[in-house]
Amino acid sequence: MEAEITQEANDQNQRLPMLEATRQTLKSAGIDETPREVVADTGYWNEAAIAKVKAGETEFFINPFRKARGRKRKDGAEPKKKPPTPSEEKMHRDRAGEILKRRGAMVEGVFGQIKTVQGATRFMRRGIAACASEWKLICAAHNLLKIWRALTKRRKEAIPCLAASPCPG
């Protein structure tokens, strides 16, 4: 729904601004509904912000960020295992696990298309405002291509092809 860039090292503080921007976009499109579920990658994990989410509000599914990550310490000792927080426990339940598994297929493919098919591996313009406008243009082009491909496919399916004549193209 939204496409933004930031100069912050990670996205931990971007979760609520992106949700609000998405709500504004939906509202400007005449859609009164608000997202019930949001799926995000580990960069959006912010324990304090997630703990503030009230029941009945937008539900977030984010892979938790664990600092230890199972690596041995410099002195060779095993990392200290912290007990999982309630938010982390929620992310390891069956439903959350299924949703988080699907995130990779839903989201990462978009970045793959943008990078490999459109060739957008770096910004051509300089400055945060210029890069932001370029990113929105790249995302808009990606979405318009998806719409065009879907309409083209639907049109081809609607036109029956005769075996003796070539199909229109």
C-alpha positions as CSV (number, residue, x, y, z in Angstrom):
1,M,0.0,0.0,0.0
2,E,2.7,2.5,0.9
3,A,6.3,2.9,-0.3
4,E,8.7,4.9,1.7
5,I,12.4,5.1,2.2
6,T,14.3,6.2,5.3
7,Q,17.9,6.9,6.3
8,E,17.5,5.0,9.6
9,A,19.7,1.9,10.0
10,N,16.7,-0.3,10.6
11,D,12.9,-0.2,10.4
12,Q,12.1,-0.5,14.1
13,N,10.5,2.9,14.4
14,Q,8.8,2.7,11.0
15,R,6.0,0.3,11.9
16,L,3.5,2.9,13.2
17,P,4.2,5.6,10.6
18,M,3.8,3.1,7.8
19,L,0.5,1.8,9.2
20,E,-0.8,5.4,9.5
21,A,0.3,6.2,5.9
22,T,-1.5,3.0,4.8
23,R,-4.6,4.1,6.6
24,Q,-4.4,7.6,5.0
25,T,-4.0,6.0,1.5
26,L,-7.1,3.8,2.1
27,K,-9.1,6.7,3.4
28,S,-8.2,8.9,0.4
29,A,-9.3,6.0,-1.9
30,G,-12.7,6.0,-0.1
31,I,-12.0,2.8,1.8
32,D,-13.1,3.0,5.4
33,E,-11.6,-0.3,6.6
34,T,-8.3,-0.4,8.4
35,P,-5.8,-3.3,8.0
36,R,-6.6,-6.1,10.5
37,E,-3.3,-7.8,10.1
38,V,0.2,-6.5,9.2
39,V,3.0,-8.8,8.3
40,A,6.6,-7.4,8.4
41,D,10.1,-8.6,8.5
42,T,12.5,-8.8,11.5
43,G,13.7,-5.2,11.0
44,Y,10.3,-3.9,12.2
45,W,10.6,-5.8,15.5
46,N,10.2,-3.4,18.4
47,E,9.3,-5.1,21.6
48,A,8.1,-1.9,23.4
49,A,5.9,-0.8,20.5
50,I,4.4,-4.3,20.0
51,A,3.6,-4.6,23.7
52,K,1.4,-1.5,23.4
53,V,-0.9,-3.0,20.8
54,K,-4.4,-3.4,22.3
55,A,-6.7,-6.3,21.6
56,G,-9.0,-5.6,18.7
57,E,-6.5,-3.3,17.0
58,T,-4.4,-4.2,14.0
59,E,-2.5,-7.4,14.7
60,F,1.1,-7.5,13.8
61,F,3.1,-10.6,12.7
62,I,6.8,-9.9,12.8
63,N,9.6,-12.4,13.2
64,P,11.2,-11.5,16.6
65,F,14.8,-10.2,16.7
66,R,16.9,-12.2,19.1
67,K,20.4,-10.7,19.8
68,A,22.0,-14.0,20.8
69,R,20.9,-15.9,17.7
70,G,22.6,-19.0,18.9
71,R,26.2,-17.8,18.3
72,K,28.9,-18.7,20.8
73,R,30.3,-15.8,22.8
74,K,33.8,-14.6,22.3
75,D,35.1,-16.5,25.3
76,G,33.6,-19.7,23.7
77,A,30.7,-20.1,26.2
78,E,27.2,-20.7,25.0
79,P,25.0,-17.6,24.7
80,K,22.7,-16.9,27.6
81,K,19.2,-17.9,26.7
82,K,16.6,-15.3,27.6
83,P,13.1,-16.5,28.3
84,P,10.8,-15.4,25.4
85,T,8.7,-12.4,26.0
86,P,4.9,-12.7,25.5
87,S,5.2,-11.0,22.1
88,E,7.8,-13.5,21.0
89,E,5.8,-16.4,22.3
90,K,2.8,-15.2,20.2
91,M,5.0,-15.2,17.1
92,H,5.8,-18.8,17.6
93,R,2.2,-20.1,17.7
94,D,0.9,-22.1,14.7
95,R,-1.2,-19.4,13.1
96,A,1.6,-16.8,13.3
97,G,4.1,-19.2,12.0
98,E,2.0,-20.0,8.9
99,I,1.5,-16.3,8.3
100,L,5.2,-15.5,8.7
101,K,6.1,-18.3,6.3
102,R,3.9,-16.8,3.6
103,R,5.4,-13.4,4.0
104,G,8.5,-14.4,2.2
105,A,6.6,-15.5,-0.9
106,M,4.3,-12.5,-0.8
107,V,6.9,-9.7,-0.2
108,E,10.3,-10.9,-1.2
109,G,9.2,-11.7,-4.8
110,V,8.3,-8.1,-5.3
111,F,11.8,-7.0,-4.4
112,G,13.2,-9.7,-6.7
113,Q,11.0,-8.4,-9.6
114,I,11.9,-4.8,-9.0
115,K,15.7,-5.6,-8.9
116,T,16.0,-8.2,-11.6
117,V,13.2,-7.5,-14.1
118,Q,13.0,-3.7,-13.8
119,G,16.8,-3.4,-13.1
120,A,16.3,-1.1,-10.1
121,T,19.3,-2.1,-8.0
122,R,20.3,1.5,-7.0
123,F,18.9,5.0,-7.0
124,M,19.8,7.2,-10.0
125,R,19.0,10.4,-8.2
126,R,20.6,11.9,-5.1
127,G,19.0,13.3,-2.0
128,I,16.3,11.8,0.2
129,A,13.4,13.6,-1.5
130,A,14.6,12.6,-5.0
131,C,15.2,9.0,-3.9
132,A,11.8,8.9,-2.3
133,S,10.1,10.0,-5.4
134,E,12.1,7.6,-7.5
135,W,11.2,4.7,-5.2
136,K,7.5,5.5,-5.4
137,L,7.7,5.6,-9.2
138,I,9.4,2.2,-9.3
139,C,6.7,0.8,-7.0
140,A,3.9,2.3,-9.1
141,A,5.5,0.9,-12.3
142,H,5.6,-2.6,-10.6
143,N,2.0,-2.4,-9.6
144,L,0.8,-1.1,-13.0
145,L,2.7,-4.0,-14.7
146,K,0.9,-6.4,-12.4
147,I,-2.5,-4.9,-13.3
148,W,-1.6,-4.9,-17.1
149,R,-0.5,-8.5,-17.0
150,A,-3.6,-9.6,-15.2
151,L,-5.9,-7.8,-17.6
152,T,-4.0,-9.2,-20.6
153,K,-4.3,-12.7,-19.2
154,R,-8.0,-12.3,-18.6
155,R,-8.5,-11.0,-22.2
156,K,-6.6,-13.9,-23.7
157,E,-8.7,-16.4,-21.7
158,A,-11.9,-14.7,-22.8
159,I,-11.1,-15.0,-26.6
160,P,-11.4,-18.6,-27.7
161,C,-8.8,-19.8,-30.1
162,L,-9.6,-22.1,-33.0
163,A,-7.1,-24.9,-33.7
164,A,-6.8,-23.9,-37.4
165,S,-6.1,-20.2,-36.8
166,P,-3.4,-18.5,-34.7
167,C,-4.5,-17.0,-31.4
168,P,-4.5,-13.2,-31.2
169,G,-1.7,-11.9,-29.3
